[in-house]
């Protein structure tokens, strides 16, 4: 299902979204939706209250919205380097295919870092790692983190292969803060926060960490998305993008779906 269609279906049922906090969307008709889509994972740390937007607001007040260099470019590099426990250069993209293409020029492969799903990969030794910052923002933002070798010549050669975008300081600062928030969340959240939902979700999804992969057949998935909306649960509208366990919610948010199960 296209995002535009998904948004229109929400509006049709509940009116516009007036407020978003944590894993919940509050609508004009007074209905609270439990958000399992979470902007494809960009809002996995929650809507609204994230300190990344406090930083964004503070930097915005300084008028740093242009393409000129600022200290926040360095802060983004430091945040990514801390996340991957290795010295990194950073290239930024708004297009996923361009980010993947750049990574493959450097490392012949593209590896996506995904929180809580490590797959036994030694991230600190991978030459090129792609990251989507956990910034609850509608616009796509992708970071290519390239390992900085001791050989400065090799580093320069790698950077010459990549044509990245410049982003304003307000966005760089928010992205950096969101990564630091993720580093903290990796220590605070875990299996104990996700398996409690298994009785409610096991019929419809296979869970891996906080990610939910649909058991519902692809040909029936759009119907399932609409059925869940009718039960005040907003799941990922795209079959290929996993839904996410609603951290901070109670099991009761699945009560309507339990009372009115989707048959497949």
N, C-alpha and C positions, 0 to 999 in steps of 0.2 A: 504494500500500500504506500502511495506517495505521501510525503509529509504534509503536503498541502491538503490532501484529502483527509488525512488523520486530524489535522487541525480543524477542518470544517465539520467533521463529525463530532468533535468535542463541543464546538460552538453551537451546533444544531441541538445537542442534548442539554447543555449546561450553561450556554452563554459564554462570554469571554472569560479567560482566566484573570482574576483581579489581583491575586497574590500567590507567591510560591515560597514555601519554607520547608527545609528539610527534604523529605521525599513526598511532600503533599502539594497539590495544586488546588487553590480555592477559587471557586467560580462565581459568576454573577447571580446564579440561581441558588446560591447557598449550599452547593454540593462540594464536598471535599473529595478530590480524586487522589488515589494512591498512585504515585508515579513510579512505574517500573522501567520506563523507557530512559529517563534521566539523560535526555539529549544524546543518546547513543553512548553514554558513559562520561560525557563531559561534566555532568552534574552528579557524578557518583559520590562526591563529598557533600552533596546537599545544595538546595537552592537558597539564595537570599543571604543567609547569615555568614557566608564564607568571608574570612578576613581579606581575601584577594580583592574584593570590591571596595573595602575600606581603603586599601592601598591605592587602588585605581582612582578613587574619589580624591585622595590626597594629591596624587600626581596630576590629576586633571586640573585641580585648583591652581597648579603652577603654570598651566598653559602648555605643557609638554606634549603636544599632539601632532607634532611635525615629524619629518623624516631625518632630522638631525641626530647626531650621536649623543647619547646620555649615559650616565652611570648604570642605568637599568639594563643596558645590553650586557654589561659585565655581570650584573646580578643574576640574569637569566642563565648565563654560562655557569656561574657558581652553583646555582640551584640544580641544574642538570648534572653537573659533575658530582655533586653530593648524592644525588639520587642513584647514579650509576657507580659510585665509589671509584671514580677514575677521572683524570683530567680530560676535558672535552672542549672541542670547538662546537659552535652551534649555528645551524642554518635553519631559517624559518620559511614555511610555505603555507599557502592557503589552499593549495590543490593537492589532493592525496596522490594522484598519479605522478606529479612532478617530484614530490617528496620520495616516492618509491624509486623513481628513475635515478634521482641523485644518489640515493643510498647504494643502488646497484652499480653505479659507476665507480664507487669507491670500494665496495666490498663484494661485488658480484651477487649479493643477496640482500634482502630486506628483512630485518628482524624488528617486530613490533613489541615494545615493552608494554606489558599489561599488568596492572596492579593485582596482587594476590595470585597471579598465575605465572609462575616462574619457569616451569618446565625444565628445571635442572640446568638452565643456561647460566654460564658465568658472565653476567652482563658487563662486569668491569673490564673484561678482556676482549669484548666484541668491538670490531673496528667501527661499524656503523649501526646505530640503534635509532629507530623511529619512535617518537613519543607523541601522544596526543595529550596535552596538558589537561588536568582535571579542573578546567575552568568552565563554570556553568554559563556558557555563552553560546548563542545560536550559530555563530560563525565558526567554520572549521579552521583550526590552527594546528599545524604539524611541525614538529621539531626533529631535525636530523642531528643527532649527537655523534660527532666523529672523534674517535680516540686520538689524543694528541701524543704522538710518538716522541722519543728523545731526539730523533732526526728532524730538525727544523725544515730541511729541504722536502722531506716526505710530507710533512704537514702542509707546506705551501702548495705542493702538487695536488693534494687532496682538495684543498680549498678552491683551487683553480678549476676543478671539475664541477663545482656546484654553483648554480646561480639562484641564490635565495632572495626572499623579499625583505624589505626593510619594514619594520613595524614601529608605530609610535610608542613612546616611552610608557604611556598609560597602559597599553596592552602588554608590553614586555614586563612591566612591574607586576601586573596582575597575574600573568602566567608564571612568573618566578615565585610569587607568594603561593599560588595554587600548588606548585610542586613541593614547596616546603611543607604545606599543609598535608600533602599526600605522604610525605616522609613520616610525619607524625602519625597519620592515620594507619599506616602500615604496621605500626607498633601497637596501636590501640584496638584495631578491629581484627577479627579473625573468624575461624570456623564456628566458634560459640555464638556469634551474632547471626549466622546464616542458617545453620542446620535446624534451628527452632521452627523455621517456616516449612520444613520438608513435608509434614503431613498435609499442608494446604496446597503445596505446589507440585507434589510428585506425580499427580495424574497428568499434568500438562507440560511439565518441563523436566529436563535432566539438569541437575545443578552441578556446576564446577566452581568452587569458591563462591563468590557472590553472583556469578553469571548463570543465567537460565536459558537453556537451549530447548526450543520447542519440540515436543513429541507430536503435536498436532501436525498432520500432513500439510505440505506447502500449499496444495490446492484448496485447502480449507482455512488457511491461516487468516485471510482477511475477515472471514466470518467470525473467527475466534477473537480477533482484535475488537470488532464491534460488540460482540457478546460481552467481553470483559469491560468495555466502556459502559455498557448498560448496568454492569455490576460495580461501577465506580472504581475500576482498576484500569489504569492506562499502561498497557504493555507496549513493547517495541512494535511499531507498525511494520517493520521490515523483517521478514523471516530470517535473513542472514545476520542481522544484528541482535545479539542476545538481550533479553530483558535482564534486569538487575534486582536482586533481593532488596526490599525497601528498608534499609537500615534506619532504626529509630521508630518503626511502626510496630503495632501490636498484631498478633496473628488474626485478630478479629477483622482486619481490613479485608480479608478474603471471605468474610461471612456470606455476602450476597452471592459470590461465585460458588461457594460451597452449597448454598441453598438452591441455586439454579445452575447446575453443572452444564458444561458444554459437552455435547456428545459427538464423538468421532470414531 
